[in-house]
Amino acid sequence: MPKSDAVRLRHMLDAAREARGFVQDRTRADLDRDRLLNLALVRLLEIIGEAARQVSPETHKRHPEVRWLDIADMRNRLAHGYADINLDIVWDVLSQEVPPLISQLERILAGGKRD
């Protein structure tokens, strides 16, 4: 794997872990009440998506278990549709999609086999 891919994957993993830490012991309603939490989580998802977009096509092909296109598309929707962000979707992504992504990234960075 190219060194630049490893850096991008590490950025993805760090942002995903940080986002999960921010939602720990929080509820969906906290996104509506806590503007700083809202902004931080959206920004971390943007970072994950931008880093995913910059990972090489070769690494994308080698690891099809990662939903690269969906991750990058989410980033685009958040960055360009900032006025219409659906916080239910943000919460669902953080609750349901990010935990498996963390596991996938950890395996890739450790040189492990995919699912």
Secondary structure per residue as TSV (DSSP state, phi and psi in degrees):
chain	resnum	aa	ss	phi	psi
A	1	M	-	360.0	134.1
A	2	P	-	-59.5	146.7
A	3	K	H	-57.4	-38.9
A	4	S	H	-63.3	-33.5
A	5	D	H	-65.5	-42.0
A	6	A	H	-60.8	-39.8
A	7	V	H	-63.6	-46.1
A	8	R	H	-64.2	-41.5
A	9	L	H	-63.1	-37.8
A	10	R	H	-65.6	-40.1
A	11	H	H	-60.7	-44.2
A	12	M	H	-59.9	-48.6
A	13	L	H	-63.3	-45.3
A	14	D	H	-60.8	-45.0
A	15	A	H	-66.9	-39.2
A	16	A	H	-65.0	-44.5
A	17	R	H	-62.8	-42.3
A	18	E	H	-63.3	-43.2
A	19	A	H	-61.5	-44.2
A	20	R	H	-62.7	-38.0
A	21	G	H	-63.3	-37.9
A	22	F	H	-67.3	-31.1
A	23	V	H	-91.9	-7.4
A	24	Q	T	-59.4	131.9
A	25	D	T	63.4	21.3
A	26	R	-	-112.9	165.3
A	27	T	-	-120.5	168.0
A	28	R	H	-57.6	-37.8
A	29	A	H	-62.5	-26.2
A	30	D	H	-61.6	-30.0
A	31	L	H	-63.3	-34.6
A	32	D	H	-76.2	-33.6
A	33	R	H	-86.5	-30.1
A	34	D	-	-112.9	96.3
A	35	R	H	-61.3	-37.9
A	36	L	H	-64.3	-41.3
A	37	L	H	-61.9	-46.2
A	38	N	H	-55.4	-52.5
A	39	L	H	-64.5	-40.4
A	40	A	H	-64.3	-44.1
A	41	L	H	-67.7	-41.8
A	42	V	H	-61.9	-43.4
A	43	R	H	-63.1	-42.1
A	44	L	H	-64.7	-37.9
A	45	L	H	-66.0	-35.3
A	46	E	H	-63.6	-42.0
A	47	I	H	-62.2	-45.2
A	48	I	H	-58.1	-45.8
A	49	G	H	-67.7	-39.9
A	50	E	H	-67.7	-41.7
A	51	A	H	-64.2	-41.4
A	52	A	H	-60.9	-39.2
A	53	R	H	-64.3	-31.3
A	54	Q	H	-88.2	-8.3
A	55	V	S	-68.3	142.1
A	56	S	-	-63.0	151.1
A	57	P	H	-57.5	-32.5
A	58	E	H	-62.6	-43.8
A	59	T	H	-69.3	-36.6
A	60	H	H	-56.9	-47.3
A	61	K	H	-66.4	-38.1
A	62	R	H	-69.0	-22.9
A	63	H	-	-131.7	68.2
A	64	P	T	-69.7	-10.9
A	65	E	T	-67.1	-21.8
A	66	V	S	-86.1	132.0
A	67	R	-	-85.7	67.6
A	68	W	H	-52.7	-50.6
A	69	L	H	-65.0	-42.8
A	70	D	H	-62.3	-39.4
A	71	I	H	-65.1	-45.9
A	72	A	H	-65.7	-39.3
A	73	D	H	-62.9	-38.8
A	74	M	H	-61.2	-43.5
A	75	R	H	-58.2	-44.3
A	76	N	H	-64.0	-41.8
A	77	R	H	-64.1	-40.5
A	78	L	H	-68.2	-44.1
A	79	A	H	-73.1	-40.6
A	80	H	H	-96.1	-21.9
A	81	G	S	-109.4	35.0
A	82	Y	G	-53.4	-27.9
A	83	A	G	-79.9	-13.8
A	84	D	G	-125.2	35.0
A	85	I	-	-71.0	128.3
A	86	N	-	-91.4	107.8
A	87	L	H	-69.5	-21.3
A	88	D	H	-64.4	-41.2
A	89	I	H	-67.7	-43.0
A	90	V	H	-56.9	-47.1
A	91	W	H	-63.3	-43.8
A	92	D	H	-61.3	-42.7
A	93	V	I	-61.8	-46.4
A	94	L	I	-65.7	-35.3
A	95	S	I	-81.7	-38.3
A	96	Q	I	-108.9	-33.4
A	97	E	I	-97.1	-35.6
A	98	V	H	-70.2	-40.8
A	99	P	H	-57.3	-46.7
A	100	P	H	-66.0	-32.4
A	101	L	H	-62.1	-41.8
A	102	I	H	-57.6	-46.7
A	103	S	H	-61.7	-42.8
A	104	Q	H	-62.6	-45.9
A	105	L	H	-65.2	-39.9
A	106	E	H	-60.1	-43.8
A	107	R	H	-63.8	-44.5
A	108	I	H	-62.0	-47.4
A	109	L	H	-67.1	-27.2
A	110	A	H	-84.7	-4.6
A	111	G	T	80.5	17.7
A	112	G	-	-80.6	171.2
A	113	K	-	-77.7	152.7
A	114	R	-	-83.9	166.8
A	115	D	-	-65.5	360.0
